[in-house]
Amino acid sequence: MRRIDLSLATWRKSSYSNSDGGECIEVSDGHPALVPVRDSKDPNGPALIFEAAAWSAFVSAVKAGELTA
């Protein structure tokens, strides 16, 4: 398993996060082939790291309404 140092990462809130501060995620750009994701309410907590292709497929499925609660 490859580790990446996220201590200096710049995070941005997802455009799909809701406006009341709950259910928010943040992503960090600038990591070739990887997409780090974390809970914005717990910035010191763990981050999940996805392969870029898998993250792209997930975002496309969300946009298309293919995922249900």
Order of alpha helices (4+ residues) and beta strands (2+ residues): beta-beta-beta-beta-alpha
